[in-house]
Structures are given as structure tokens and as C-alpha cells.
Amino acid sequence: MVGRSGVRAEVPAVEDAETAFPAPRDGDASKSEHGGKGGGGGDQDGTGDGDSGAGGRRPADRRRRRRRALRWSASVLALVILGTAGAGYLYYRHLNANIKSADLNLGDAKDRAAQTRANSAGQTALNILLIGSDARDSTENQKLGGARDTFDGPPLADVQMLLHVSADRTNMSVVSMPRDTLLSIPKCTDPESGEVYGASDRAMTNESLGRGGPGCTVATWEKLTDIHIDHFMMIDFAGVVSMADAIGGVPVCVDANVHSHTSTGKGSGLKLKEGTTAVQGEQALQWLRTRYGFEDDTDLARAKAQHMYMNSMVRQLRSEAKLTKPNSLRKLAEAATKAITVDDGLGSITKMYDLATELQKVPTERITMTTMPNRYDTYDTGRVVPTEDAEKLFRLVREDIALDGKDKKKDTPSPAPTVTDVAAADEKIAVQVHNGTRTDTLAPAGGRATAVTGLLQGKGLTGALAETSAATSEETTVIRYPSADLQADALRVATVLGIPADQVKKSTDVSGVTLFVGADWRSGDTYKAPEKKEDDDTTPESAQAMNGADESQCMHVDPAYTW
């Protein structure tokens, strides 16, 4: 690991405010990735998408734009390149010195997810966190990235994608997280300096990288999702455009002529004719940066275009015979290994080759790319928070359920929760009780928080406290807790009240053990659990799933940007 971020000083990583999830700096007026109220923000020169079209640009400007990072895609690019390693393994052996490594997880044990369990055949799923850094840790990086006031400052994790490879290697799921998601970052310790960063609530997820390195981003994901992460890959972005050139072009489709350019200078400059075009080099960069011109001109549309590009590139890499040629492989491998930082468990070509071998087993048609379901935050409308659909998506990944819906129905029950701590004495357990009995058709049942608090206190949990603010809405009674060190306390509350253990949920929306008395317990002193419904294992529509083999994908063009 070189420097706090683990990125080599001589390899630039740049900020481009018009990539999928641009990083806000102090004074940055950009909002969420959704556009509209959230906006996508402008480039550093205040011109929206930054590119002013093909005309009038100085050569230095063109070079600068050409070298800007393909943030969203770069992290997957290197992984896909590694997926072609089988034919060129002998050419990779000398590349070991290029690979930089760092600690996998910098968080406390209480914030870590339990090890992934093997299936009945003894196979174990793989979870790999892909990170894109905007580090400005050299003069060259600062020159390319701008924002002089942030030179050599803490890097931001502006791309975060969890790659899940199923235990039987039949399918792969990718979950990306918007860079402006608000969540709880756990305590992390910098392995180089020993500096301890205290836990932080309602923090931007991309700040995690600057709190000791990529291992803190891993710890943050585990705390949020309760998914054990086996490896990480952090990418810097030198050579990304040259990789696109080496591939020979990636086919993309638009349903009308498009020119991403406005009279006020906004737009990526992308200009394509209707139909399919193989983009490469600067044009590939423009495609990945285009916001104005696709669908509703928001970052959601841009993310969709990037998903299309990545799926098409995977198909291209797997089908192009020329990529088995030693010279092509050497060129791609050199760029990838110079641009990547991995955890110590992947810190050699041999280990990365073994991982690539596993990834190659997954058919393209079983790759599903998604975005973490989110909504605008109530108190900061420029930021987003995970929704209940996000928790469902995380559950599907935890339980190794394919997001494409093609899994055979599992005939084994879900395992009991793994408890890593012991509960405190009953009188020392603090639990807040909320009235969540309101429904779409019924007013909240009066006094339920107070009544259930009395039940708990009568059973010895004297630390129970009723929350008497406005009632919330919970279909089913649920107990939520924020971190692993409170799981045992939450389960003890459930036992005392007869609430099933699977209604005890980890959630960063609460700061302590919190009982929400739901619409299924509007009266009485005894809780009767509802009849169990068969789990709905379908991927939420809000995750915007896209299949890797779908060649019919075509971006809709905003009529205001046709020519």
C-alpha cells in the first residue's frame, strides 16, 4: 500500500463531476445522483457536464478529458480484464510487482458480518467490493483532478459496487451504491499511522475511504448490509481509455441521433447516429459521462447507460478472439495491474488468476447489475438513504439468491442468526418502544408504546422507554438494532415478548435496540406471530436490474438533444 489510499503517486486518479456519482467537495452545490432536486452538479468550471462539444477545445483540454477517469466503469474494467487472464497467464507472472495491497477490514469486530456459510455441497459464495478512488496524492493527480484546496487530502470512494459470485458459480450479482448515500461509518484504525477514526452517523458513504483506506469502506459495507466481504479491488484510472481502445470498441445503441450539447455549454459532447455504434477512446468516455441527452437528463439515466456499456463490454471481451493474443493481453494486463490495489488475500498474480478462473465460470446471461434502492433523505434532500427494498436486496445477496430469478427453489430453511455477543442483564438492556400500528386504513391504536413498555418493565427489562411522538407505520412488529454488539440484547427482547427471531433486524436507521409495535399487535398483552408467508425472493423493481446478455438494450434519447 503506497500512501493512505493505497494508490501509487505517479498514477493519476481524477475527479470528473459528470461521472455516475460525482464527489461533492466543500462548497460543492451538487446534490444527489438522481438529477432534478438532487442534480448531478457541474464540472469544476461550472459548466454542467463540462464538455462543450467537439469544436473549440484546446489540445490540452482534449487530453485532460481523455484521461479523466471512467469512474463508474473503471472498477469493473480491471475485473473483466482479469477474467480474460486464463489464456495469458504466462504473460502475467512478471506483473506481480505492479500490484499494491492493503488490509481488508479496518473496523472493529463488532461491526463485521459473519463468515459466509458453505452450501450443502461445501461451496462458498464470493463477495468482492469494487472501489474507485479520487485520490489527489501527487502533483499530476491534482493537476488532472483540479480542486487545488483538496491536494493530498483524504480520498473519496466515489464508486462502490459489491460483486457477489454465487456459491455454485452459476450466477453473479452486482449492487452499486450511490456515492452520496447517508449511513453510519464504523470506527476504523489507519494501519499505517495508527490513527483511530471514531464512528460517524449520517455520513456520506464515499468518506469512508479517507478514514484509513479501503478497509474502512469494506467495514462500512459490512455494517450496513451484514454481508461478509471476502476481497476488495480499488482502482485508479490511468490507462482506462487505452483499454477501451485495445478492446476495439464497445457497441452501444441509441434510438435517435443524439448530441449531448447545449447552447450554455452543458453536455458531454457525445454525438452519435441512431442505431448501434462501437465507441472507444474519448467517445467511450463521453458515453459514460452523458447526462444531458439520455431519457430524463438525470444521473439515473446516465447510470442506465453505464450499465448498458458494461454489459456490452463484458460480451465483447468474452467474444473477441483477438483478446487471446499475447500482445493484446499484455497491454491490457499491464494497465490493469498498475491501476489496481487489492486486499492482501489477492496480492499476487497467482491469487488473482485463481479468482479470475472462478469468475470465468459464470455465464454472461447470468450476470445481473443493480443499483441499491434509495430515496431522498428527509432532512437533507441532496442526499439519499437506503429503502426497505435495499434491505431486501441485501438479504437476497446474503442468502445467495440469484437476482435474475432463475434459481431453483431452495428446500432448506434459513439458518438461525449467528450471534457474536451475549446479552446484557435484563435490567441493563435499553430498549425504545415505538407505536407503529398506523395503517393506510386505520388510525394508530392509542397508547400501544406505553402499554408494551409496561409489559417489558414488568418482565424485568426496566430500561424500556416509550417513545410518545407521532405513530409510525409497521405492518409487522419488528425489533431493530444498529450493530452486532446489540444483536444479543435485541434477541433477548424478542424472547421476552414472544417475537420470532426473524423479526429482529439489523438497521442503521436506529441508534439502539428499538421495538416497533406493528399493526399485527394493536391490542392485548400477548404477541401472536402472523402466519409465515413464503419469502418473496424477487429482485425489487427499484433496483433497476439489467441482464448482462441482453443485446436489445438501447438508450432513449431526449428529443431536445436530437439532430
Secondary structure, 3 states (H helix, E strand, C coil): CCCCCCCCCCCCCCCCCCCCCCCCCCCCCCCCCCCCCCCCCCCCCCCCCCCCCCCCCCHHHHHHHHHCCCHHHHHHHHHHHHHCHHHHHHHHHHHHHHCEEECCCCECHHHCCCCCCCCCCCCCCEEEEEEEECCCCCHHHHHHHCCHHHCCCCCCEEEEEEEEECCCCCCEEEEECCCCEEEEECCEECCCCCCEECCEEEEEHHHHHHCCCHHHHHHHHHHHHCCCCCEEEEECCCCHHHHHHHHCCEEEEECCCEECCCCCCCCCCCEECCEEEEECHHHHHHHHHCCCCECCCCHHHHHHHHHHHHHHHHHHHHHCHHHHCHHHHHHHHHHHHHCEEEEHHHCCHHHHHHHHHHHCCCCHHHEEEEECCEEECCCCCCCEEECHHHHHHHHHHHCCCCCCCCCCCCCCCCCCCCCCCCCCCHHHCCEEEEECECCCCCCCCCCHHHHHHHHHHHCCCCCEEECCCCCCECCCCEEEECCHHHHHHHHHHHHHHCCCHHHEEECCCCCCCEEEECCCCCCCCCCCCCCCCCCCCCCCHHHCCEECCCCCCCECECHHHCC
